[in-house]
């Protein structure tokens, strides 16, 4: 899948959170896959992290397939 979001970040967590207008703890959760960013935040991340974040976002935002157990 390429680099992780954390590997794409070129500044500190606090600095990137400031640039994205989110808290450092929220950004850390996004980077660790515990939260999925809104599309608006994704667009800001794309500007700051670069094109490498596209693959990451597509993986984390795919709809879940639910299987019905009988």
C-alpha positions in Angstrom: 0.0 0.0 0.0 3.0 2.3 0.2 4.0 4.5 3.1 1.9 5.0 6.1 0.4 8.5 6.8 2.9 8.9 9.7 5.8 8.2 7.3 4.4 10.8 4.9 4.4 13.5 7.6 7.4 15.8 7.3 6.8 17.9 10.4 6.0 17.1 14.0 2.6 15.8 14.9 1.7 19.0 16.7 2.7 21.1 13.7 0.7 19.0 11.3 -2.3 19.1 13.6 -2.0 22.9 13.7 -1.8 23.1 9.9 -4.9 20.8 9.6 -6.9 22.6 12.3 -7.3 19.4 14.4 -6.0 18.4 17.8 -2.8 16.3 17.9 -4.7 13.4 19.6 -7.3 13.4 16.8 -4.6 13.4 14.1 -2.7 10.6 15.9 -5.9 8.5 15.9 -6.3 9.1 12.2 -2.7 8.2 11.5 -3.2 5.0 13.6 -6.4 4.0 11.8 -8.6 4.5 14.9 -10.6 7.3 13.2 -11.5 8.0 9.6 -11.2 11.7 8.6 -14.0 13.6 7.0 -13.6 14.3 3.3 -12.9 18.0 4.2 -10.0 16.9 6.4 -8.8 14.4 3.8 -8.6 17.3 1.3 -6.5 19.3 3.8 -4.3 16.2 4.4 -3.8 15.8 0.7 -2.4 19.3 0.5 -0.1 18.8 3.4 1.0 15.2 3.1 1.0 15.1 -0.7 -0.4 12.5 -3.2 0.8 9.5 -1.1 -2.2 9.9 1.2 -4.7 8.9 -1.6 -4.0 5.2 -1.3 -4.3 5.3 2.5 -7.6 7.1 2.4 -9.2 4.7 -0.1 -8.4 1.7 2.1 -9.8 3.3 5.2 -13.0 4.6 3.7 -14.1 1.5 1.8 -17.6 0.5 2.9 -17.8 -2.5 5.1 -19.4 -5.6 3.7 -21.8 -7.1 6.1 -22.6 -10.8 5.9 -25.9 -12.1 7.2 -25.5 -15.2 9.2 -28.3 -17.8 9.0 
